[in-house]
Every structure is written in structure tokens, then in C-alpha cells.
Amino acid sequence: MIDAATNSKNETAAYHHGDLRRTLIAAALELAAEGKDWNFSLREVARRAGVSHNAPYNHFAHKRELMAAAAIAGHEALRAEVVAALAKSRDPRAAISRMGSAYVEFGIQNAALYQLMFNAPLSAPDWKPEGVVTAYAETRRVVEDVIRAGVAKGLFPPAVSRKGNLQTASLFAWSAVHGLTMLAINGLANVEEGSFDRVTEKVMDMVLDGMGHKE
């Protein structure tokens, strides 16, 4: 058992190393994954992190701030998965298909986190965390860069790269994978277990075909 003095010393060390904030976020992610929701208190997060119940307040004044930080971490992890998938192929069509599969798999494997990432203001409808919006936008830029590469290689018509069209194209592709991911999480996709990769590939083929129509 860790006594109060030792606990305080460990917390101080964590502050010095900048680890406590990350530890608290990780603890929250673990609790969310286990309970499949975010119905836990900051006290529970502190207990899971092995620190005093007041420690979280040094980094998060409210639970919603911790949830926003978790959502940002989720977007960063999703972006890393997408970028890694893109790196496996130089062909834009194959790259986008791989990106879609990586995206859906991430969402299914991290269901509670994924839902938070796109619904961060769970405890305050009028609250829109700037950091979460920024993290989402950074991932969206990755999608737009891939579409631009597709235009450069003749996969899509030049008009797709125009500013308004590029935004629409990225929303089109994102909506497809996001919708499939949410249907899968909610058990409504009506897809046999283990076959999501194949289904995602077919969905992405339809998206790519739709974007590739000539004017």
C-alpha cells in the first residue's frame, strides 16, 4: 500500500517529468474501454492512475477538460494509423482504400474513444473544445493531401482539387468511413465478424469511383 507521503512524492516526480497529465489521460482511456462509456469520476481516474484524488485538478479543472484531452489523443492516434496505412502504398487508390480500412478498424477497436472524439462536448452541449476541432482538422488535411495526390496521378479529375470541391470530396470520403464505423460500433452494419476489411474496401471502391467521374 502506498502511503500519503510516498504518494505525494511520486506525484511531484511525475509533475517534474511531465508524465502525470499523460498518465491521467491513459487512465481515463482504460476506464472508458472497460466500461464502454465515460460515466466515471475524476476520483476514479485518480485511483486508476495511482495518485491522490486531488491530483487531476492540477491539470484538469473539470472532467470535460480531461475528456477533451482524451479526444485529442484519440485523433492523434487515429491520424498515426491513417498515415501508417498510407505509407504502405504509393498508388493513391490503394492508399485511400488502406486508409479507409485502418480508419474503420481503429474505430471498432476503440469504440468508446471513437464516439468521444466526435462528441467531445458530452457534458456541455454549447462547449466546443478548440483543441479537438484542431486535431480533427489535422487529420482531414491528411485526407485532402491524398486526394490532391490522386488528382496529380490522374485518379480524379482536376476539378476535384479546387478548394470547394476538395472540401466536398474529403467530406464525401470521410462520411463514408465514419458512417460505416458508427454502424459497426452500434451493431447495425449487418456485416459478419471478421469481414469488415472486405466491406470497407468495397465502400471505398464506390467512393473512389464516385469521385473519379469525369466532368
Secondary structure, DSSP 8 states (H G I E B T S, - for coil): ---HHHHHHHHHHHHHHT-HHHHHHHHHHHHHHHHTS----HHHHHHHHTS-TTGGGGT-SSHHHHHHHHHHHHHHHHHHHHHHHHTT-SSHHHHHHHHHHHHHHHHHHTHHHHHHHT---TT-TT---HHHHHHHHHHHHHHHHHHHHHHHTTSS-GGGGSHHHHHHHHHHHHHHHHHHHHHHHTT-S---TT-HHHHHHHHHHHHHHHHT---
